[in-house]
Amino acid sequence: MIRIGDKAPYFTLKGIFQGRVSDFTIQSFPGKWLIFFFYPADFTFICPTEVAGFSNMAHQFRAEDAEILGVSVDSLESHRKWAEELGGINYPLLSDDAKTVSRAYNVLDEREGVCLRATFMINPAGDVSYLVVSHTNVGRSVEETLRVLKALRTERLCPSDWKPGEPTGDLKLRY
């Protein structure tokens, strides 16, 4: 089981971004925070709300020195068609059709053969700083993901429902 502070499992996955296929790894984004999220499948009911939500807010994540990678077990061709149907996606969609990365991150529902909804925030040192995994029937909040990223980047203690600009605790953490 992956825990906070663990090194994020290494991966190399093919992904599609702006119509081009490339290989992606954690090392593809040196010095950046990585929002690495898994979703069950393309062309479903809840997933497009999350994928489009991250796409709509991608510039806000980049303003926080973070890059987004979406992952499912769908094929690259499925990702290509789906991204076109959604009007384009502002970050890469990666194909884990062999299901090796989903297993490494312990988010594969073996019975259903799809990923659970999972979000991992990987800090610039390659450590897992945040993770949340939920059942496939509940969509995640992209705004909450961005709020947590901003809180983590303060390297300070942030109370419940903290928002940028509000007071933080004095203790400074190092990642």
N, C-alpha and C positions, 0 to 999 in steps of 0.2 A: 504494500500500500504506500502511495506517495504521501509524504507529510510536508508541512511547511518547513522550509529550510533545506529540504533535499535538493540535490542537483536534479534539474529537469531531465527526464530521459531524452537522450539524443535521438534525433530522427532525421531521415531524408525522405521527403515525399515530393512527388510531382504535383504541381498545382497549375491552375490557370489564372492569369491576371491580365486584363485588358486584351483578351484574345490570344495571348501567348502562353505556351507551356514552358515551365522552368522547374528546376529542382529547388526545394526550399529546405533549410535547416535552421536550427537555433542560431548558428553562426552566421547566417545570412543577414543578421541584423545586429552587428556589433554596437555596443553602447546603448542599446534601446531596451525598453521594456517590451515584452511580448504578451499580447492578449491572444491566447491560444484556446480557441473554443471549438467544442465538438457539438454536432447536431445530428439527429437521426437520419434524415434523408431529404434529398431535393424533391421538389414538386409535392410538398405536403401542406398541411393547413397552418401549423404554427411556425415551422422553420423559416418561411419567407419573411415573417414579421421580424424575427431576430436578425437574419442575414441582411435584410434591408435596413433595419435599425442600426446595426453596426456600420453599414455602408454610409448611411446618412450622417453619422457622427464620426466618421473616420478622420476628418480634419481636426476634430477636437482631441481625439486620441493622439494624433501625430503632434499636436501642439504640446502634448505632455511627454514627448519623446517615446511614444509607444507605437508599435505596429500591430496590426490585427491579422490573424490567420484563422480561417474557418476550415473545419475538417469534418468530413463524413466518409462513409464507406462507398459512396457513389463513385462512378467512373469519371474520368476527365471529360469525356464527351457529354455525360449528363450535366456536369458542372458548367460546361460551355453553353449548352442549350438553356440551362436554367438561368445563368447570369444574363444571357441575352433576353430571356423572357422578363426578367426583373428590371431590364433597362440598364444593365451594367452594375458591377460591384466594385467598390473602391478599395479592395484589398484582395489578396489571393484566396481562392478556394482550393484546398488540397484534397487529393484523393488517397484514401487509405483503403483501397479495395482489397488489399491482402490482410487487412485488419491487424497488422502487427503493432502499429503505433497506438491504436485504440486499446489493445491489450496491454501494452507497456504502460499506458497511463491509467489502466484499470477502469475504463469507461465503456467497454464493449458489453452489450447485453447479448450474451452468447445464444440465448434461446431465440431472440428475435433477429439476431444478426445485424443489429444497428447500434450506433453509439447512443449512450445516454446524453442528456444535455449536461455539458460540463464546461466550466471555464477555469483556465489556469492563467495566473499572472506570473510571468517569469521575469525576474529582475535582470538588470544588465550583467550581473555576475553569473547568470544561468541558474539561479536558485528559484524554487517555487515560493512565491510570497503570498499567494492567495489561491484558493481553489474552492469551487462549489460544484456539486453534482446533484442533479435532480432527475426525477422521473421524466419520461419523454412527453407526458401530457401537459407540462407546465412550462411556459416560456419564461426566459430570463429577462431581467430589466437591463437594458443597455445603459440607461442613465445611472443605475446603481453601480454597474461595472466601472463606469468613468469616475464616479464619486470615490469608489474604493481606490482606484488607481491614483487619484489626486491625493487621497489621504496617505497612501503608502509613500508617495513621493515626498511628503513633508518630512518623513523620517521622525515624526513625533507621535505622541499619543493623541488619538482623535476619538472623541466620545461618540456614542450612538447618534446617528442622524447628523453628524458633523458635515458642514458644507465649507468649501473653500472660503477663506477670509474670516472664519470663526476661530475663536481661541482653541489652542491645542495645549496639551500637557508640556511641561518643560523638558522631560526626558527626551533626548535625541537618540534615535536608534540608528544603527549602521547595517546596511545590507551588503 
